Amino acid sequence: MSTNFSFLSKSPGEIQKLIAERIRTIRRRRKISQKRLSELSGVSLGSVKRFEQSGEISFLSLIKIAAALGINKELEHLFEDVPPLSIEEIIREQD
């Protein structure tokens, strides 16, 4: 499994916009309009538009959009394989 380190040097705002761009690309690739995505996800059209422009969205709405696009499994696995940074973290994990 290859690891993507593209987020390492990015600010939170840059990551936010990058994720929004990825979602927009997937939406367009699937030929789903913003309006249709709003209908499928239950997220307001204004929120979908704002998200794609600025990256701003609630986490719950992001999950709803991902589910509507059929990519919610990717979110379910977010942070799943984060290794401990120290022996202390391993010890705390066992407590």
N, C-alpha and C positions, 0 to 999 in steps of 0.2 A: 504494500500500500504506500503510495507516494503521499508526502505531506506538502500542503500548500502553505508557504510562509508569506504570502502576499500581504497579510494583515499586520505583520510584525511592525512595520514602520508607519502605519497609517493612524491618523487621529480617529477618535470616535465618530466625528462628523463625516470623515472620508469613508469609513466602514459603512456607515448608515447609507450614504449615497451609492456606494458600490453594491450593497444588497438590493437597494431599490432598482438600480440599473439591471441587475440580474433578473429580478422578478419581472420587470418590464420586458426584457428580452424573451423570457419564457412565455409571457402572456402573448406577445406579438407572434412568436414562433407558432403558438397554438391557435393563432387567428381569433383571439378573444378580445373584444373591445373592452375599454375601461368600464363602460356601462354594463356590459354582460358580466364582467368579473364582479362588479358591485352586486348584481343580482344573485350570482352564484354563491358569493361569499357572505352576503348579508352585511357587508361593510359599505357605508355610504359612498356614493360616487365622488363626493368632495374629498373624502379621506383617501380613496384610491388615487385620485389625481394629485393630491398633496404629497402622498407617499412617493409616487413616481417622480415628482419634481424635486422634492427636498429630502426624502428618506424618512420623514417624520411620520410615525404611526405607533399605535399602542401595540404591545406584544400580542395581545389577544387578537387584534385585527390582523396582524401579520400571520398568525396561525390560521385564521379563517381564510385568508387569501391563499396561503400555501395549500390548504386543504382543497379549495376550489380549483386550484391548478394541478392537484394530484401530487404535490411535492411535500406533503406534511411529514413523511417519513424522515426527510432530511433534517427537519427541525427536531423530531423526536430523538435523533442521534446527536444533536448538538451537545458538545461538551462531554460526550459519553466516554471517550478514551483519553481523558486528560491525565497524564502520569503525575505522580507526586513530585514535588520539587525538592523535597528533603526527606531524610529519615524521620524527622519529627512529624511530618505530614502522614507518613505511613503509620506511625505509632498512634497518632490522634484518630486516624481512620478506624483503627481496631478497637478504640474505646467505646 
